[in-house]
């Protein structure tokens, strides 16, 4: 299982541990990923995703999963979320 947020695409970063003697060794910074169940209002169902806490705050700020997916480009999203975005867009266009 890769350490990548399914909504924002945020992944691991590489840096250095720097000791008091200024020795540098490689290390990784992992994103704070959480298993979350988000509800899609358009589909009327819940979706389990692995999301960073930053991504979760962004979704809540925009007003829900449906609004977030409408505003986000596909290149950041995982394959599972891209399919969900297409389903929501299809449902919204048929309802309108």
Secondary structure, 3 states (H helix, E strand, C coil): CCCCCCCCCCCCEEEEEECCCCCEEEEEECCCEEEEEEEECCCCEEEEEEEEHHHHHHHHHHCCHHHHHHHCCCCCCCHHHHHHHHHHHHHHHHHC
